[in-house]
Amino acid sequence: MITRRFRTLGALGLAGVTGLTLAGCGAAPGASGDSSQASDFKGCIVSDDGGFQDRSFNQSSYEGLKAAEEHKGIKVSQAESQSETEFEPNLTSMAQQGCNLTVSVGFLLADTTKKVAGANPDKHFAIVDDNSIKAENVKPIVYNTAEAAFLAGYLAAGTSETGKVATYGGMDIPTVTVFMDGFADGVKYYNEKNKKDVKVLGWNKDSQNGTFLSSFQDSSKAKTVTQNLIGDGADVVLPVAGQAAQGTVDAVTEANKGSKNVRLIWPDTDGYETLDSGKEYLLTSVLKEMSTSVEDVVTQAADGKFDNTQYVGTLENGGVGLAPYHDQQEKVGEDLDKQVQQLKQDIIDHKVTVESKNAPKS
């Protein structure tokens, strides 16, 4: 059973309102609460260059390891990468420290993880957001975020007042564009169901062309990109840009202090629980339950049950979903919320098919 657990590097409270909270059974790794068996087990983690304070996938994955430390009593170690040149020395250091399982966070670490895992066949590795490595000692942890982003696109279209919504990416890689694919198709589905013509700025799914920063750290560029999208009429923006997405928060906040009425959709984690400012403009968040899946994979390994079977998070198993609407509950309204809830169930029941060439295959 996967149960949604909200975590941050400090203490978190759950601001519970209606919306799409996550809980469900499915193909997630099993977990155990027995801490007596794992006192000698060492679980480790290496970030990509976004760092563990990115309020996104690095932070959430790190929280999963820390939760395993708390609940299972394992030893932990971490290495925060400042640039791609640090990926290999950081991963090598983890192996040299005697880490039983090392979690690599992000697609960008794939080549290095494959190399270091190959050089250390007696050590186990797991990698978040990549399934390109075929090795006995590497477990992929991936997410079909197109499904959750489809819901977000439908929601964005249903709340748009200008008839234009937008998305952009940090880098043009599958783990980013899978969000953008789902978002665009969700808008398209809303148009078909409601006889509307809401436009998507920043991404063309058919041509796979769109707006990218070429970075997950450039918040200044993200702010400029967002300002341009708002200037072109978008009143809901989904940035799939890691730490750089803070620039979108800043742009949306400034727009609302002026004459605009703009909303934000956050990627990966519940932005309402992690953002320092601007969360009052947060429509929802497209969730990847990385903290839960990382904790479960680490716990499974600590119990001596490591395997290299790919884990794919979906709406059905609770690995992806939408966050509550928080302050935007009234704007969403009961009718649209019911539509989104039904759409979620229709996707789970395979009545609605969400397709993306960038999505991981189960």
N, C-alpha and C positions, 0 to 999 in steps of 0.2 A: 504494500500500500504506500503510495506517495502522498504525503501530507504537506501542504504548503507551509514553509517556515520562513518568516521574515527575519533577516539578519543584517546587521551592519557592523562596522568595526567598533562601534559603541553600542549602546542599548537602543533597541527599536521598540516602538509601540505600533500596534496595528490600528490604523484609522478605518474602522470597518463601516462600509456602506454597501449598498447593493452594487452589482457589477459582476464581473466574471472572475471570482476567486477560484483557486485551483485545488482540487482534491480528486484523486482517482486511482484506480488500480491499473496496472499495465506492465509493460516490459522494462521497468526500471530495475536496476541492480538491487538485490536484497540488502537489508541492514540488520544489525544486531545491537542490542543495548548492553551486552556483557563486556565490561571494561577490563575484567581480570585476565582475559586471554591476550591482550594486545599491549601490555606495558613495555615490551621490548621492540614493538613495531615502530618504525619511523616513516612518517609520511611527509613528503616535501612538495614544494610548488615553485614554479618559475613563471614570472609574468612576461608578457610581451612588453614593448616599450611604452605602453600606456600606464603601467604601474598599478599598484594595488589600491590607489585612491581614485580610480577613474570613474567611480559611481556607476560602473557598468560591469562587463564580463570578468575583468581581472579581479575586481573587488568581490564580486559575488562568488567566484570560484575560491578565492582565498577564505571567505567566510565559511564555505563548505569544509575546508580543511580544518579550520579552527573549531568548527562544530564537532568534527570527528575527534579532535583533541579533547574537547570538553566531555563528550558523551562516551567515548571509547577509551580514553586514558592513554592515547598513543603519544609518542614524541613527534615533534614537527620541526621543520626548518623551511625557510623561504629565501628566495633570491629575486630581487626586483630589478628587472632589466631597464636600463636607461636608453639603450639603442640596440639595434640588431647585432652589432658586433659583440654584445655581451651574452647572446643566447647560448652559444656553445660553451664558453667558460662557466656560465651559471649552471647549465645542465650537467656538465662534467663534474663540477664541484659537488652537486647533489649525489651523484653516483659515488664519488670518492668519500663522501661523508657517511656512506653506508645506508642511504635511503632505500627502504624496501619498495616504496612506490613513489614515483615523482610525477606530478601533474604538470604538464605544459599547457599554458593558457593561450590558445589562439592559433589560428591558421598559419600565422607568420612563423611559428616555431616548428612547422612540420618537417622541413628538410633537416633541421638540426636535431630534432627528436629522433628521427629515423637513424641518423648517423650515430648519435650517442647511445641509443638503445641497441644498435648493432654491435657497438664496441663493448657493451655491458649486458650480455645475454642473461646473466644471472640476476639482473635487476628488473623490476617491473615499472612500466610507464603507462600513463594515461594522457590523452591529449583532448582538450576541449576545442570544439569547432573545427575538427578535421577528421576525415576518414580515409585519407590517402595512403596511410601506412599499413602494410600487410606484414605483421610480425607477431610471433608467438607471445612476445613480452610487451606489446603495446595495445591498450584498449582505447578505441575511439569513443568520444562522447559528443554526439552531434544532435542538432535540433531542427525539426521541420518548422521553422519560424514563419514560413509562408502561410501556414494555417492560421496562426494568431494574427499575423499582419493583414490577412484577408478580412478578419473581423474588424481590425482597426481601420482599414480602408472603407469598409461599409459604414462604420460609425462616423468617420471623418466626413464622408459624403453626406450623411444624414444630418449633420450639424452645421455644414457649411452654409454661410449666408451669401457668399460671393459666387458660389458655383465653381470655385477653384481650390484645390488642395495640393500639397507638394511633399516630396521626399527627396533626399539627397544622401550620398554616402561618403564615408571617410576615404575608403579605397575601393577600387573596382575588383572585388574578390567575391566568390560565391557566398560566403557567410554574411556579406553585406547585401548583395543584390537579391538574395532570397527574400529578405524583408521587403525590398522594393517591388519585387514581382507580386508578392501576396497583397501588398497595399494597393497596387494598381489594379489588380484583378478584383479586389474587394469593392473599389470604387465602381468598376465596370459592372459588377453584379448588382450594386445598388441602383445604378442607372437603369439596368434592364428590368429590375423588379418594380421600380417606382416611376418609370418613364421620365427620367431626368437626364441631364447632360453635364454632370459635374466633371471638370477637367482635372487631369493630373499633371502638375509641373515637375520637372526635375528628373523624370524617368519615363522611358518608352520601353515597355516590356518586349514588344515585338522585335525591335531593333537592338535591344539590350544597350541602348545609349542613354546617358544621363549625366547628372552633375556630381562630380567627386572632388574631394579636397586633396587627394594624394597623401593624406596623413590622418592619424587619429589624435593628433595633439594640437593642430593649428586652429585654436578657438577664434582667433581674429578673422581668419578666412571663413570659418563657419558662420560667423556673425554677418560678414559681408554677403555671403551666399544667401543666407536667410533673409536679410534685408531686401535683396534683389527679388527673391521669390514672393515676399510680402508686397513689394512694389508692383509686381506683375499680377497681383490680385489674390494670392493664396491666403486663406484665413485659418488653415490647419497645416502644420508642418511636422513631418516625421524625419528627424535626423538620425541616420544610422552611422554614427561617427565617433563612438567611444567618448573619450575625454573632451574632444573638440566640440562636442555637442553643447557644451556650456555656452558657446557663442550663440547658438540658437536660442537658448534661454534668455540671454541678454537682449537679443534682437526682439524677441517676442515681448519681453517686459517693457522695453522702450516703445514698441508699437502700441501697446495697450495704454501707455501713459499719454500717447498722442491721440489721434483720431481713429485708430484701428481697433478692431475686435478680433484678435488672433488667438488661436489655441495651439498647444504643443502636444505631441505624442512622444513619449520617451522610449528608447529601446533597451532591451535586456532585463532591466530591473524596474521595480516600482519607483519611478522618479519622485513620487510624493514622499517617499520614505528616505530618499537619499539627497535630493536637491536642497541647497541652502536657501535659495530664493527662486521666485518665479513659479513655484509649484501650484499657486492658485490658478494659473493658466493651463494646467496640465489636464488634458481631456481624458487620457488613459495612458497606460504603458503596455508595450508588447513584451511579454515576459518569456525569458528562458530561465527555467528553474535550475540554474547552474549550481547554486549552493546546495540544493538537495541532492542533485545527481553526483556532484563531487564528493559530498559526505558519504553517500551510499557506496560509491566505488571504492573509496578509501577504507570504509568499514568492512566491505566485502573482502578486500585484500588483507586487512588485518586479521580477519577470521580464517585466512588461508584458503579463500575461495576466489582468488583472482582468475579471470579468464579474459581472452581478447575479443569476446563477442561485442559487436558494436551496439551501443545504446543510442536509440533515436527518440528524442523527446517529441511528443505529438499532443494534440488536444485530447486525444483519447486516454493517454496514460498520464496526463497532467504535467508533462514536461515543458509545455508551452501554454500560453493563454493571455488573457487581458487582465490588467489590474483593475481594481475598483475605480469609479469615476470621481471619487472624493468631492472636491468643491464644484465639479462640473455636473453633478448628478441632476440638478434641476435643468440645466441646458440640454442634457441628453433626453430627459423625459422618460416616462413610463413606456410609451408605445415603441420608441426606438430601441430602448433597452430590451424589451420583449423580442423585437425582431432580431437583435444581435444574439440574444440567448438561444433563440430557435435556430438561427444560422449555425451557431456553434454545435448544437445537437445534430443538425443536418449534415455537417461535415463529419462528425464522429460516426454517424450512421451511414456514411457514404452516399447520401442523397445529393450532396453537393461535393464536387471534386475540385480540389485545389491543386493546381499543377505549376511546377517551376523547374526548369532545367537545372537550377542552382540548389535545389533541395536534396538532402541526403536520401538515399534509397534504404528502405527498411530491410 
